Amino acid sequence: MSTKEDILEQLVEEYLLHEGYFVQHNIKFRPDEKHTDFIKESDSNHSDIDVVGIHPLHTGIRRVVAVSCKSWQAGFNPKTEIEAIEKKKVVSGRERWKPFRELACPKWSEAFLDKMEETSGTRKFTYITAVTKIKGDKTVWETNEKFRQALGGNPIEVLDMHSLLEAVLPKLTTTLANTNIGRMLQLIKAAGIEIKI
């Protein structure tokens, strides 16, 4: 794994595996070239779904989860992000809607839903935004009606590293973990170092 974001993806994977999900990573998607709004210059590059989890025993909306990881060290402020997306602000040289294209642009939303169906066999899933830390009220993101509509009415959740670690740490055993981050956490636990969460 080569990018910093992969650490958060690994933690999400470790969390989902402990919850009984089968996991896939970095599933590429982009708008259909036949889409009336397809623009070759800007739509030819794929985006990806960071993590998809499928639970063999669950039914309903939590059987499948799609996770978008945002490992920004400054944290994630839902209200600020929504405003930046709506006002088409440029942040760090990039239009802010682009990291959230499946939530903000209809042709990308359609492509996302199509890819989720192709990957999981259903268009019903829970969409999770995984972040380092939440700054402010996460419910404004989770209940954003435009985002919900873009995702076909599916629910949205925000999970931070605190919640992920809180779920993973008690479940770690001496059996070799599936991810590098899981193994590191096992070694920290074995060394008697306490992670306060």
N, CA and C atoms as a LAMMPS dump frame, in Angstrom:
ITEM: TIMESTEP
0
ITEM: NUMBER OF ATOMS
591
ITEM: BOX BOUNDS ff ff ff
-5.0000000000000000e+02 5.0000000000000000e+02
-5.0000000000000000e+02 5.0000000000000000e+02
-5.0000000000000000e+02 5.0000000000000000e+02
ITEM: ATOMS id mol type element x y z
1 1 1 N 0.861 -1.184 0
2 1 2 C 0 0 0
3 1 3 C 0.893 1.228 0
4 2 1 N 0.492 2.225 -0.809
5 2 2 C 1.433 3.311 -1.026
6 2 3 C 0.959 4.68 -0.583
7 3 1 N -0.316 4.886 -0.398
8 3 2 C -0.77 6.225 -0.044
9 3 3 C -1.165 6.301 1.412
10 4 1 N -1.137 7.52 1.947
11 4 2 C -1.501 7.719 3.343
12 4 3 C -2.945 7.308 3.596
13 5 1 N -3.811 7.536 2.608
14 5 2 C -5.213 7.216 2.787
15 5 3 C -5.413 5.713 3.001
16 6 1 N -4.489 4.921 2.486
17 6 2 C -4.625 3.476 2.633
18 6 3 C -4.632 3.031 4.096
19 7 1 N -4.019 3.793 4.992
20 7 2 C -4.042 3.448 6.418
21 7 3 C -5.476 3.477 6.934
22 8 1 N -6.203 4.528 6.594
23 8 2 C -7.615 4.604 7.002
24 8 3 C -8.417 3.496 6.331
25 9 1 N -8.128 3.221 5.061
26 9 2 C -8.81 2.125 4.36
27 9 3 C -8.548 0.794 5.067
28 10 1 N -7.314 0.581 5.516
29 10 2 C -6.988 -0.655 6.226
30 10 3 C -7.757 -0.763 7.54
31 11 1 N -7.867 0.36 8.243
32 11 2 C -8.616 0.349 9.498
33 11 3 C -10.089 0.045 9.241
34 12 1 N -10.631 0.624 8.16
35 12 2 C -12.013 0.325 7.767
36 12 3 C -12.147 -1.156 7.426
37 13 1 N -11.17 -1.69 6.691
38 13 2 C -11.205 -3.113 6.344
39 13 3 C -11.171 -3.976 7.606
40 14 1 N -10.278 -3.643 8.519
41 14 2 C -10.164 -4.418 9.77
42 14 3 C -11.497 -4.387 10.527
43 15 1 N -12.101 -3.216 10.589
44 15 2 C -13.407 -3.043 11.25
45 15 3 C -14.468 -3.924 10.592
46 16 1 N -14.547 -3.865 9.254
47 16 2 C -15.578 -4.624 8.541
48 16 3 C -15.349 -6.128 8.655
49 17 1 N -14.094 -6.553 8.582
50 17 2 C -13.801 -7.981 8.719
51 17 3 C -14.22 -8.498 10.096
52 18 1 N -13.964 -7.718 11.144
53 18 2 C -14.383 -8.114 12.495
54 18 3 C -15.906 -8.161 12.619
55 19 1 N -16.583 -7.386 11.777
56 19 2 C -18.05 -7.382 11.783
57 19 3 C -18.635 -8.481 10.895
58 20 1 N -17.782 -9.251 10.203
59 20 2 C -18.241 -10.375 9.395
60 20 3 C -18.426 -10.099 7.916
61 21 1 N -17.914 -8.978 7.436
62 21 2 C -18.056 -8.619 6.015
63 21 3 C -16.923 -9.206 5.181
64 22 1 N -17.23 -9.52 3.93
65 22 2 C -16.213 -9.745 2.913
66 22 3 C -15.924 -8.374 2.302
67 23 1 N -14.671 -8.115 1.974
68 23 2 C -14.267 -6.759 1.612
69 23 3 C -13.56 -6.712 0.264
70 24 1 N -13.864 -5.674 -0.504
71 24 2 C -13.151 -5.361 -1.747
72 24 3 C -12.67 -3.914 -1.665
73 25 1 N -11.548 -3.635 -2.365
74 25 2 C -10.955 -2.296 -2.318
75 25 3 C -10.905 -1.642 -3.691
76 26 1 N -10.916 -0.32 -3.666
77 26 2 C -10.586 0.497 -4.845
78 26 3 C -11.267 0.017 -6.13
79 27 1 N -12.577 0.015 -6.079
80 27 2 C -13.377 -0.421 -7.225
81 27 3 C -13.609 0.788 -8.134
82 28 1 N -13.072 0.713 -9.326
83 28 2 C -13.082 1.864 -10.227
84 28 3 C -14.44 2.051 -10.892
85 29 1 N -14.814 3.328 -11.065
86 29 2 C -16.048 3.66 -11.777
87 29 3 C -15.899 5.02 -12.445
88 30 1 N -16.685 5.236 -13.464
89 30 2 C -16.745 6.533 -14.146
90 30 3 C -18.033 6.59 -14.95
91 31 1 N -18.456 7.784 -15.342
92 31 2 C -19.695 7.882 -16.119
93 31 3 C -19.6 7.128 -17.443
94 32 1 N -20.746 6.661 -17.896
95 32 2 C -20.838 5.981 -19.182
96 32 3 C -20.534 6.979 -20.296
97 33 1 N -19.711 6.563 -21.238
98 33 2 C -19.356 7.44 -22.361
99 33 3 C -20.576 7.827 -23.188
100 34 1 N -21.65 7.032 -23.102
101 34 2 C -22.869 7.341 -23.858
102 34 3 C -23.773 8.318 -23.11
103 35 1 N -23.412 8.653 -21.854
104 35 2 C -24.211 9.589 -21.07
105 35 3 C -24.227 10.946 -21.766
106 36 1 N -25.401 11.574 -21.794
107 36 2 C -25.538 12.851 -22.516
108 36 3 C -24.622 13.939 -21.959
109 37 1 N -24.253 13.849 -20.685
110 37 2 C -23.387 14.859 -20.074
111 37 3 C -21.913 14.446 -20.014
112 38 1 N -21.561 13.328 -20.65
113 38 2 C -20.176 12.856 -20.606
114 38 3 C -19.247 13.842 -21.307
115 39 1 N -18.189 14.236 -20.606
116 39 2 C -17.172 15.131 -21.165
117 39 3 C -15.847 14.373 -21.138
118 40 1 N -15.326 14.08 -22.31
119 40 2 C -14.149 13.215 -22.41
120 40 3 C -12.973 13.717 -21.573
121 41 1 N -12.717 15.022 -21.605
122 41 2 C -11.554 15.582 -20.909
123 41 3 C -11.64 15.396 -19.388
124 42 1 N -12.833 15.511 -18.828
125 42 2 C -12.952 15.461 -17.364
126 42 3 C -13.535 14.151 -16.827
127 43 1 N -14.167 13.363 -17.678
128 43 2 C -14.85 12.157 -17.197
129 43 3 C -14.16 10.85 -17.587
130 44 1 N -13.041 10.936 -18.284
131 44 2 C -12.355 9.719 -18.724
132 44 3 C -11.553 9.064 -17.611
133 45 1 N -11.126 9.863 -16.639
134 45 2 C -10.385 9.301 -15.506
135 45 3 C -11.348 8.674 -14.502
136 46 1 N -10.991 7.477 -14.066
137 46 2 C -11.837 6.777 -13.102
138 46 3 C -11.722 7.396 -11.711
139 47 1 N -12.8 7.309 -10.977
140 47 2 C -12.771 7.505 -9.535
141 47 3 C -12.836 6.1 -8.956
142 48 1 N -12.79 5.967 -7.633
143 48 2 C -12.95 4.62 -7.091
144 48 3 C -13.717 4.631 -5.78
145 49 1 N -14.367 3.517 -5.543
146 49 2 C -15.039 3.284 -4.269
147 49 3 C -13.962 2.658 -3.39
148 50 1 N -13.612 3.33 -2.296
149 50 2 C -12.468 2.889 -1.503
150 50 3 C -12.639 1.483 -0.952
151 51 1 N -13.777 1.228 -0.306
152 51 2 C -14.012 -0.091 0.286
153 51 3 C -15.485 -0.46 0.117
154 52 1 N -15.742 -1.681 -0.306
155 52 2 C -17.099 -2.229 -0.34
156 52 3 C -17.109 -3.481 0.532
157 53 1 N -18.079 -3.545 1.429
158 53 2 C -18.23 -4.723 2.277
159 53 3 C -19.568 -5.393 2.013
160 54 1 N -19.55 -6.713 1.936
161 54 2 C -20.772 -7.501 1.739
162 54 3 C -20.846 -8.531 2.856
163 55 1 N -21.952 -8.5 3.607
164 55 2 C -22.12 -9.424 4.731
165 55 3 C -23.011 -10.587 4.293
166 56 1 N -22.506 -11.819 4.355
167 56 2 C -23.28 -12.959 3.849
168 56 3 C -24.515 -13.302 4.68
169 57 1 N -24.557 -12.856 5.929
170 57 2 C -25.664 -13.241 6.806
171 57 3 C -26.67 -12.119 7.058
172 58 1 N -26.299 -10.906 6.724
173 58 2 C -27.222 -9.791 6.946
174 58 3 C -28.238 -9.681 5.813
175 59 1 N -29.379 -9.13 6.143
176 59 2 C -30.354 -8.761 5.118
177 59 3 C -30.622 -7.269 5.292
178 60 1 N -31.223 -6.679 4.29
179 60 2 C -31.559 -5.266 4.406
180 60 3 C -30.41 -4.342 4.082
181 61 1 N -30.537 -3.116 4.548
182 61 2 C -29.699 -2.012 4.117
183 61 3 C -28.256 -2.116 4.606
184 62 1 N -27.977 -2.898 5.666
185 62 2 C -26.602 -3.042 6.171
186 62 3 C -25.892 -4.276 5.61
187 63 1 N -26.552 -4.999 4.708
188 63 2 C -25.881 -6.163 4.104
189 63 3 C -24.691 -5.719 3.266
190 64 1 N -24.848 -4.578 2.602
191 64 2 C -23.781 -4.034 1.757
192 64 3 C -23.445 -2.629 2.246
193 65 1 N -22.135 -2.349 2.356
194 65 2 C -21.693 -0.996 2.701
195 65 3 C -20.677 -0.525 1.661
196 66 1 N -20.76 0.758 1.336
197 66 2 C -19.784 1.402 0.458
198 66 3 C -19.113 2.492 1.277
199 67 1 N -17.789 2.458 1.34
200 67 2 C -17.064 3.39 2.21
201 67 3 C -16.154 4.297 1.4
202 68 1 N -16.293 5.595 1.647
203 68 2 C -15.407 6.603 1.073
204 68 3 C -14.52 7.124 2.2
205 69 1 N -13.205 6.962 2.055
206 69 2 C -12.266 7.332 3.119
207 69 3 C -11.651 8.703 2.855
208 70 1 N -11.706 9.573 3.855
209 70 2 C -11.12 10.912 3.781
210 70 3 C -10.193 11.086 4.975
211 71 1 N -8.925 10.752 4.772
212 71 2 C -7.982 10.778 5.892
213 71 3 C -7.269 12.126 5.972
214 72 1 N -8.074 13.151 6.118
215 72 2 C -7.54 14.511 6.218
216 72 3 C -7.15 14.788 7.657
217 73 1 N -5.894 15.182 7.866
218 73 2 C -5.408 15.399 9.226
219 73 3 C -6.116 16.548 9.928
220 74 1 N -6.595 17.512 9.181
221 74 2 C -7.313 18.639 9.788
222 74 3 C -8.705 18.232 10.26
223 75 1 N -9.136 17.037 9.886
224 75 2 C -10.465 16.583 10.271
225 75 3 C -11.507 16.885 9.215
226 76 1 N -12.733 16.536 9.534
227 76 2 C -13.846 16.626 8.582
228 76 3 C -14.973 17.411 9.232
229 77 1 N -15.254 18.58 8.666
230 77 2 C -16.339 19.412 9.161
231 77 3 C -17.498 19.313 8.17
232 78 1 N -18.531 18.541 8.494
233 78 2 C -19.619 18.3 7.546
234 78 3 C -20.266 19.583 7.012
235 79 1 N -20.554 20.524 7.89
236 79 2 C -21.211 21.774 7.469
237 79 3 C -20.335 22.55 6.485
238 80 1 N -19.049 22.677 6.793
239 80 2 C -18.113 23.383 5.926
240 80 3 C -17.989 22.685 4.57
241 81 1 N -17.926 21.357 4.59
242 81 2 C -17.796 20.6 3.337
243 81 3 C -19.036 20.762 2.46
244 82 1 N -20.211 20.717 3.072
245 82 2 C -21.452 20.887 2.305
246 82 3 C -21.486 22.265 1.657
247 83 1 N -21.122 23.277 2.418
248 83 2 C -21.096 24.644 1.871
249 83 3 C -20.103 24.754 0.719
250 84 1 N -18.937 24.168 0.88
251 84 2 C -17.912 24.21 -0.17
252 84 3 C -18.38 23.497 -1.438
253 85 1 N -19.071 22.375 -1.273
254 85 2 C -19.609 21.635 -2.428
255 85 3 C -20.679 22.465 -3.12
256 86 1 N -21.624 22.996 -2.339
257 86 2 C -22.733 23.763 -2.915
258 86 3 C -22.268 25.037 -3.607
259 87 1 N -21.249 25.691 -3.064
260 87 2 C -20.766 26.957 -3.628
261 87 3 C -19.641 26.754 -4.637
262 88 1 N -19.354 25.48 -4.936
263 88 2 C -18.316 25.122 -5.908
264 88 3 C -16.973 25.78 -5.58
265 89 1 N -16.631 25.742 -4.295
266 89 2 C -15.369 26.336 -3.846
267 89 3 C -14.188 25.49 -4.302
268 90 1 N -13.044 26.165 -4.455
269 90 2 C -11.791 25.484 -4.746
270 90 3 C -10.991 25.418 -3.448
271 91 1 N -10.606 24.219 -3.055
272 91 2 C -9.834 24.004 -1.827
273 91 3 C -8.561 23.265 -2.215
274 92 1 N -7.421 23.825 -1.836
275 92 2 C -6.109 23.239 -2.176
276 92 3 C -5.989 22.978 -3.68
277 93 1 N -6.496 23.93 -4.469
278 93 2 C -6.361 23.849 -5.924
279 93 3 C -7.32 22.907 -6.624
280 94 1 N -8.299 22.373 -5.885
281 94 2 C -9.239 21.408 -6.481
282 94 3 C -10.662 21.769 -6.104
283 95 1 N -11.551 21.691 -7.077
284 95 2 C -12.961 21.955 -6.789
285 95 3 C -13.437 20.952 -5.73
286 96 1 N -14.096 21.466 -4.699
287 96 2 C -14.39 20.631 -3.535
288 96 3 C -15.403 19.532 -3.799
289 97 1 N -16.221 19.654 -4.829
290 97 2 C -17.178 18.593 -5.103
291 97 3 C -16.481 17.329 -5.606
292 98 1 N -15.27 17.467 -6.169
293 98 2 C -14.629 16.312 -6.814
294 98 3 C -14.316 15.147 -5.868
295 99 1 N -13.869 15.395 -4.622
296 99 2 C -13.687 14.241 -3.731
297 99 3 C -15.009 13.562 -3.344
298 100 1 N -16.12 14.23 -3.667
299 100 2 C -17.448 13.705 -3.322
300 100 3 C -18.32 13.608 -4.577
301 101 1 N -17.708 13.293 -5.693
302 101 2 C -18.423 13.361 -6.983
303 101 3 C -19.685 12.51 -7.026
304 102 1 N -19.672 11.343 -6.338
305 102 2 C -20.875 10.492 -6.36
306 102 3 C -22.034 11.123 -5.593
307 103 1 N -21.738 12.077 -4.72
308 103 2 C -22.783 12.776 -3.97
309 103 3 C -23.217 14.07 -4.653
310 104 1 N -22.354 14.616 -5.499
311 104 2 C -22.553 15.984 -5.978
312 104 3 C -22.85 16.135 -7.469
313 105 1 N -22.642 15.093 -8.255
314 105 2 C -22.794 15.216 -9.709
315 105 3 C -23.606 14.031 -10.245
316 106 1 N -24.78 14.294 -10.827
317 106 2 C -25.683 13.207 -11.235
318 106 3 C -25.066 12.117 -12.109
319 107 1 N -24.237 12.476 -13.09
320 107 2 C -23.664 11.424 -13.953
321 107 3 C -22.715 10.511 -13.174
322 108 1 N -22.029 11.087 -12.17
323 108 2 C -21.158 10.288 -11.314
324 108 3 C -21.979 9.473 -10.318
325 109 1 N -23.083 10.034 -9.858
326 109 2 C -23.979 9.291 -8.956
327 109 3 C -24.518 8.05 -9.653
328 110 1 N -24.955 8.223 -10.898
329 110 2 C -25.481 7.092 -11.678
330 110 3 C -24.408 6.018 -11.851
331 111 1 N -23.183 6.466 -12.185
332 111 2 C -22.085 5.517 -12.381
333 111 3 C -21.767 4.768 -11.092
334 112 1 N -21.825 5.476 -9.966
335 112 2 C -21.571 4.874 -8.649
336 112 3 C -22.617 3.8 -8.35
337 113 1 N -23.892 4.143 -8.545
338 113 2 C -24.976 3.186 -8.279
339 113 3 C -24.876 1.967 -9.197
340 114 1 N -24.54 2.199 -10.471
341 114 2 C -24.365 1.093 -11.415
342 114 3 C -23.24 0.165 -10.969
343 115 1 N -22.12 0.764 -10.534
344 115 2 C -20.967 -0.036 -10.107
345 115 3 C -21.275 -0.807 -8.821
346 116 1 N -22.013 -0.18 -7.907
347 116 2 C -22.404 -0.885 -6.684
348 116 3 C -23.274 -2.09 -7.014
349 117 1 N -24.202 -1.922 -7.949
350 117 2 C -25.054 -3.049 -8.341
351 117 3 C -24.233 -4.145 -9.009
352 118 1 N -23.303 -3.741 -9.88
353 118 2 C -22.443 -4.709 -10.56
354 118 3 C -21.573 -5.473 -9.553
355 119 1 N -21.107 -4.782 -8.527
356 119 2 C -20.199 -5.376 -7.537
357 119 3 C -20.922 -6.233 -6.508
358 120 1 N -22.09 -5.759 -6.057
359 120 2 C -22.757 -6.412 -4.922
360 120 3 C -24.079 -7.091 -5.271
361 121 1 N -24.592 -6.835 -6.473
362 121 2 C -25.867 -7.422 -6.864
363 121 3 C -27.078 -6.633 -6.401
364 122 1 N -26.838 -5.459 -5.803
365 122 2 C -27.957 -4.655 -5.315
366 122 3 C -27.624 -3.162 -5.392
367 123 1 N -28.685 -2.366 -5.465
368 123 2 C -28.518 -0.916 -5.398
369 123 3 C -28.875 -0.409 -3.997
370 124 1 N -29.099 -1.324 -3.072
371 124 2 C -29.433 -0.978 -1.693
372 124 3 C -28.204 -1.213 -0.816
373 125 1 N -27.753 -0.173 -0.164
374 125 2 C -26.543 -0.268 0.654
375 125 3 C -26.503 0.905 1.628
376 126 1 N -25.575 0.834 2.564
377 126 2 C -25.297 1.963 3.451
378 126 3 C -24.004 2.603 2.976
379 127 1 N -24.044 3.909 2.78
380 127 2 C -22.875 4.665 2.344
381 127 3 C -22.209 5.26 3.587
382 128 1 N -20.919 4.984 3.745
383 128 2 C -20.187 5.471 4.917
384 128 3 C -19.068 6.402 4.477
385 129 1 N -19.018 7.578 5.083
386 129 2 C -17.88 8.47 4.92
387 129 3 C -16.992 8.243 6.141
388 130 1 N -15.798 7.659 5.924
389 130 2 C -14.858 7.397 7.01
390 130 3 C -13.836 8.525 7.056
391 131 1 N -13.635 9.091 8.257
392 131 2 C -12.77 10.267 8.396
393 131 3 C -11.851 10.104 9.608
394 132 1 N -10.826 10.942 9.672
395 132 2 C -9.924 10.894 10.82
396 132 3 C -10.646 11.359 12.077
397 133 1 N -11.223 12.553 12.007
398 133 2 C -12.016 13.054 13.139
399 133 3 C -13.118 13.96 12.616
400 134 1 N -14.19 14.013 13.374
401 134 2 C -15.355 14.82 12.992
402 134 3 C -15.3 16.129 13.753
403 135 1 N -15.447 17.212 13.009
404 135 2 C -15.493 18.538 13.62
405 135 3 C -16.883 19.109 13.359
406 136 1 N -17.702 19.141 14.375
407 136 2 C -19.061 19.631 14.189
408 136 3 C -20.07 18.503 14.19
409 137 1 N -21.245 18.817 13.685
410 137 2 C -22.393 17.911 13.727
411 137 3 C -22.42 17.009 12.493
412 138 1 N -22.2 15.716 12.703
413 138 2 C -22.17 14.794 11.565
414 138 3 C -23.557 14.55 10.967
415 139 1 N -24.608 14.832 11.728
416 139 2 C -25.958 14.54 11.211
417 139 3 C -26.331 15.422 10.019
418 140 1 N -25.699 16.596 9.891
419 140 2 C -26.018 17.437 8.715
420 140 3 C -25.545 16.758 7.432
421 141 1 N -24.511 15.935 7.541
422 141 2 C -24.018 15.156 6.396
423 141 3 C -24.905 13.923 6.191
424 142 1 N -25.198 13.241 7.288
425 142 2 C -25.952 11.989 7.214
426 142 3 C -27.396 12.191 6.754
427 143 1 N -27.949 13.373 6.993
428 143 2 C -29.346 13.631 6.63
429 143 3 C -29.489 14.563 5.425
430 144 1 N -28.378 14.872 4.758
431 144 2 C -28.437 15.77 3.601
432 144 3 C -29.287 15.14 2.494
433 145 1 N -30.399 15.784 2.193
434 145 2 C -31.369 15.198 1.267
435 145 3 C -30.824 15.071 -0.16
436 146 1 N -30.029 16.025 -0.6
437 146 2 C -29.443 15.95 -1.958
438 146 3 C -28.507 14.75 -2.066
439 147 1 N -27.717 14.546 -1.041
440 147 2 C -26.803 13.405 -1.048
441 147 3 C -27.577 12.09 -1.027
442 148 1 N -28.599 12.034 -0.185
443 148 2 C -29.421 10.818 -0.094
444 148 3 C -30.061 10.503 -1.448
445 149 1 N -30.594 11.529 -2.12
446 149 2 C -31.208 11.336 -3.439
447 149 3 C -30.168 10.858 -4.447
448 150 1 N -28.967 11.463 -4.389
449 150 2 C -27.891 11.07 -5.313
450 150 3 C -27.534 9.596 -5.15
451 151 1 N -27.699 9.08 -3.947
452 151 2 C -27.372 7.678 -3.654
453 151 3 C -28.588 6.766 -3.719
454 152 1 N -29.618 7.205 -4.406
455 152 2 C -30.8 6.366 -4.595
456 152 3 C -31.628 6.192 -3.334
457 153 1 N -31.531 7.152 -2.409
458 153 2 C -32.306 7.082 -1.175
459 153 3 C -31.644 6.259 -0.073
460 154 1 N -30.449 5.751 -0.327
461 154 2 C -29.748 4.93 0.667
462 154 3 C -29.244 5.779 1.838
463 155 1 N -29.126 5.175 3.023
464 155 2 C -28.665 5.924 4.193
465 155 3 C -27.179 6.244 4.133
466 156 1 N -26.815 7.311 4.838
467 156 2 C -25.432 7.774 4.918
468 156 3 C -25.015 7.798 6.385
469 157 1 N -23.806 7.333 6.649
470 157 2 C -23.235 7.401 7.997
471 157 3 C -21.854 8.029 7.917
472 158 1 N -21.436 8.65 9.011
473 158 2 C -20.063 9.138 9.138
474 158 3 C -19.419 8.38 10.293
475 159 1 N -18.256 7.785 10.019
476 159 2 C -17.493 7.071 11.05
477 159 3 C -16.117 7.706 11.16
478 160 1 N -15.676 7.964 12.382
479 160 2 C -14.331 8.512 12.566
480 160 3 C -13.399 7.435 13.116
481 161 1 N -12.1 7.76 13.139
482 161 2 C -11.108 6.791 13.601
483 161 3 C -11.352 6.372 15.044
484 162 1 N -11.843 7.281 15.848
485 162 2 C -12.144 6.961 17.251
486 162 3 C -13.15 5.809 17.318
487 163 1 N -14.234 5.936 16.551
488 163 2 C -15.268 4.886 16.537
489 163 3 C -14.728 3.575 15.981
490 164 1 N -13.906 3.668 14.934
491 164 2 C -13.342 2.465 14.327
492 164 3 C -12.416 1.742 15.309
493 165 1 N -11.543 2.519 15.955
494 165 2 C -10.631 1.912 16.929
495 165 3 C -11.389 1.329 18.123
496 166 1 N -12.411 2.036 18.557
497 166 2 C -13.233 1.576 19.676
498 166 3 C -13.87 0.22 19.358
499 167 1 N -14.219 0.02 18.093
500 167 2 C -14.834 -1.249 17.68
501 167 3 C -13.791 -2.347 17.473
502 168 1 N -12.627 -1.981 16.94
503 168 2 C -11.621 -2.979 16.563
504 168 3 C -10.783 -3.459 17.749
505 169 1 N -10.301 -2.539 18.568
506 169 2 C -9.334 -2.896 19.62
507 169 3 C -9.782 -4.038 20.536
508 170 1 N -11.022 -4.023 21.039
509 170 2 C -11.417 -5.119 21.935
510 170 3 C -11.484 -6.485 21.24
511 171 1 N -11.585 -6.491 19.917
512 171 2 C -11.753 -7.751 19.187
513 171 3 C -10.432 -8.353 18.715
514 172 1 N -9.334 -7.619 18.888
515 172 2 C -8.042 -8.147 18.451
516 172 3 C -7.608 -9.289 19.347
517 173 1 N -7.162 -10.363 18.725
518 173 2 C -6.65 -11.53 19.459
519 173 3 C -5.188 -11.72 19.059
520 174 1 N -4.619 -12.845 19.384
521 174 2 C -3.24 -13.134 18.958
522 174 3 C -3.196 -13.761 17.567
523 175 1 N -4.358 -14.094 17.023
524 175 2 C -4.406 -14.584 15.643
525 175 3 C -4.008 -13.441 14.722
526 176 1 N -3.126 -13.725 13.77
527 176 2 C -2.588 -12.689 12.887
528 176 3 C -3.704 -11.902 12.211
529 177 1 N -3.668 -10.591 12.365
530 177 2 C -4.688 -9.714 11.779
531 177 3 C -4.549 -9.685 10.262
532 178 1 N -5.605 -9.247 9.598
533 178 2 C -5.649 -9.264 8.138
534 178 3 C -4.95 -8.084 7.483
535 179 1 N -4.769 -6.995 8.212
536 179 2 C -4.194 -5.788 7.622
537 179 3 C -2.932 -5.384 8.376
538 180 1 N -2.119 -4.552 7.728
539 180 2 C -0.915 -4.041 8.39
540 180 3 C -1.276 -3.223 9.63
541 181 1 N -2.315 -2.42 9.517
542 181 2 C -2.722 -1.599 10.669
543 181 3 C -3.234 -2.497 11.797
544 182 1 N -3.932 -3.574 11.449
545 182 2 C -4.392 -4.529 12.453
546 182 3 C -3.235 -5.202 13.161
547 183 1 N -2.197 -5.565 12.394
548 183 2 C -1.01 -6.191 12.985
549 183 3 C -0.28 -5.215 13.896
550 184 1 N -0.202 -3.957 13.456
551 184 2 C 0.453 -2.947 14.283
552 184 3 C -0.292 -2.777 15.611
553 185 1 N -1.617 -2.73 15.535
554 185 2 C -2.418 -2.6 16.757
555 185 3 C -2.226 -3.811 17.671
556 186 1 N -2.088 -5.016 17.084
557 186 2 C -1.823 -6.219 17.883
558 186 3 C -0.494 -6.098 18.622
559 187 1 N 0.541 -5.589 17.928
560 187 2 C 1.854 -5.442 18.541
561 187 3 C 1.823 -4.41 19.665
562 188 1 N 1.093 -3.325 19.446
563 188 2 C 0.948 -2.303 20.49
564 188 3 C 0.29 -2.916 21.721
565 189 1 N -0.758 -3.713 21.474
566 189 2 C -1.459 -4.383 22.573
567 189 3 C -0.534 -5.379 23.279
568 190 1 N 0.239 -6.148 22.49
569 190 2 C 1.163 -7.141 23.047
570 190 3 C 2.262 -6.485 23.87
571 191 1 N 2.658 -5.284 23.486
572 191 2 C 3.712 -4.545 24.204
573 191 3 C 3.185 -3.916 25.49
574 192 1 N 1.893 -4.014 25.7
575 192 2 C 1.303 -3.448 26.909
576 192 3 C 1.089 -1.955 26.85
577 193 1 N 1.13 -1.411 25.63
578 193 2 C 0.881 0.029 25.453
579 193 3 C -0.62 0.243 25.354
580 194 1 N -1.126 1.11 26.164
581 194 2 C -2.57 1.348 26.187
582 194 3 C -2.922 2.509 25.252
583 195 1 N -3.856 2.247 24.364
584 195 2 C -4.381 3.307 23.509
585 195 3 C -5.66 3.809 24.162
586 196 1 N -5.65 5.042 24.6
587 196 2 C -6.833 5.599 25.236
588 196 3 C -7.769 6.164 24.178
589 197 1 N -8.998 5.661 24.138
590 197 2 C -9.974 6.123 23.153
591 197 3 C -11.224 6.622 23.849
